[in-house]
Amino acid sequence: MLGGIKGIDPRGDSFADPDLTDTHCDALAAIFDQDKDEYEIAKDLRAYVAEHLQPDLDLYIAVNDRLAARQIISKLNFKKYLSLVLEV
């Protein structure tokens, strides 16, 4: 029975480097802090994720978790930003 057990991650252990995870979190925080409209931020975010995080799923998950833990952006809002596209 797992009903009372907390802290079990169904994804298993993360093999992402904690220092690299922090580096990417800092870079993403800087993207969110830009003085641009949300569509331009979303474009920069998609480019960064495609280049640095998509090739390494463990790192991508660890960065997403760390962003939420540091209250930079929630996982849901991060996902929304990635799907934000200017419709013409």
C-alpha positions as CSV (number, residue, x, y, z in Angstrom):
1,M,0.0,0.0,0.0
2,L,1.5,3.3,-1.1
3,G,-1.3,5.6,0.2
4,G,0.7,7.1,3.0
5,I,4.2,7.1,1.4
6,K,5.4,10.5,0.2
7,G,8.4,11.6,-1.8
8,I,8.4,8.7,-4.3
9,D,9.1,10.0,-7.8
10,P,7.5,7.7,-10.4
11,R,10.0,8.9,-13.0
12,G,12.8,7.3,-11.0
13,D,16.2,8.8,-10.2
14,S,17.5,11.8,-12.1
15,F,21.0,11.6,-13.5
16,A,21.2,15.3,-14.3
17,D,24.2,17.3,-13.0
18,P,22.9,19.6,-10.3
19,D,25.4,22.4,-11.3
20,L,24.3,22.2,-14.9
21,T,20.7,22.2,-13.8
22,D,21.2,25.4,-11.9
23,T,23.0,27.0,-14.8
24,H,20.1,26.3,-17.1
25,C,17.6,27.5,-14.4
26,D,19.6,30.8,-14.2
27,A,19.6,31.2,-18.0
28,L,15.8,30.5,-18.2
29,A,15.2,33.0,-15.4
30,A,17.1,35.6,-17.4
31,I,14.9,34.8,-20.4
32,F,11.7,35.4,-18.3
33,D,13.2,38.7,-17.0
34,Q,13.7,40.2,-20.4
35,D,12.0,43.4,-21.2
36,K,10.0,41.9,-24.1
37,D,6.4,41.0,-24.8
38,E,5.3,37.5,-23.9
39,Y,5.4,36.2,-27.5
40,E,9.0,37.2,-27.9
41,I,9.9,35.6,-24.5
42,A,8.1,32.5,-25.6
43,K,10.1,32.4,-28.9
44,D,13.4,32.8,-27.0
45,L,12.3,30.1,-24.5
46,R,11.4,27.6,-27.3
47,A,14.8,28.2,-28.9
48,Y,16.7,27.7,-25.6
49,V,14.8,24.5,-24.8
50,A,15.3,23.1,-28.2
51,E,19.0,23.7,-28.2
52,H,19.9,22.9,-24.5
53,L,17.2,20.8,-22.9
54,Q,15.4,18.6,-25.4
55,P,18.5,16.5,-26.2
56,D,18.7,15.4,-22.5
57,L,15.4,14.3,-21.0
58,D,16.8,13.9,-17.5
59,L,18.2,17.4,-17.6
60,Y,14.9,18.8,-19.0
61,I,12.9,17.2,-16.2
62,A,15.4,18.3,-13.5
63,V,15.4,21.9,-14.8
64,N,11.6,22.0,-14.9
65,D,11.4,20.7,-11.4
66,R,14.1,23.2,-10.2
67,L,12.3,26.1,-11.8
68,A,9.1,25.2,-9.9
69,A,11.0,24.6,-6.6
70,R,12.7,28.0,-6.9
71,Q,9.3,29.6,-7.7
72,I,10.6,31.0,-11.0
73,I,7.7,29.6,-12.9
74,S,5.3,26.7,-12.3
75,K,5.4,23.6,-14.5
76,L,2.0,24.4,-16.0
77,N,3.0,28.0,-16.9
78,F,6.3,26.8,-18.3
79,K,4.3,24.5,-20.6
80,K,1.9,27.3,-21.5
81,Y,4.8,29.6,-22.5
82,L,6.2,26.9,-24.7
83,S,2.9,26.6,-26.6
84,L,2.4,30.4,-26.8
85,V,2.4,31.4,-30.5
86,L,1.3,34.7,-32.0
87,E,-1.6,34.1,-34.3
88,V,-1.8,36.4,-37.2
